[in-house]
Amino acid sequence: MICLLDDIYPIISDTLDADAATLRSLPFDYPLTNLGLNSLTSVQIIIKLEEKFALSIEESDLNIENISTIEKVLLLLGKYMKNSSDYLEEGENGNKEFFVSAQ
């Protein structure tokens, strides 16, 4: 199993110029706007997610609300992931973690 958070956190922390360790310690529902998420950085994050996961996110989903928290990023990715084995599972730290089967 591969944890998608290992790919998501660096994209968000680099784009928002936020400390990766701090980002990982926040609850999944923490507002990323508190770390500097705005309309420009939200588009940058969506583009990087599309490139990283080879996705094409529909125009109707290209808005800041869909990536305003880590939880919402996971839900957006889950909507577009082609692998039906995508799921959330409790990780070692008690948080829900998003996993996919390695191919």
Secondary structure as GFF3:
##gff-version 3
##sequence-region A 1 103
A	DSSP	beta_strand	2	3	.	.	.	ID=ss1
A	DSSP	alpha_helix	5	16	.	.	.	ID=ss2
A	DSSP	alpha_helix	20	25	.	.	.	ID=ss3
A	DSSP	three_ten_helix	32	35	.	.	.	ID=ss4
A	DSSP	alpha_helix	39	53	.	.	.	ID=ss5
A	DSSP	three_ten_helix	59	61	.	.	.	ID=ss6
A	DSSP	three_ten_helix	64	67	.	.	.	ID=ss7
A	DSSP	alpha_helix	70	80	.	.	.	ID=ss8
A	DSSP	beta_strand	87	90	.	.	.	ID=ss9
A	DSSP	beta_strand	96	100	.	.	.	ID=ss10
###
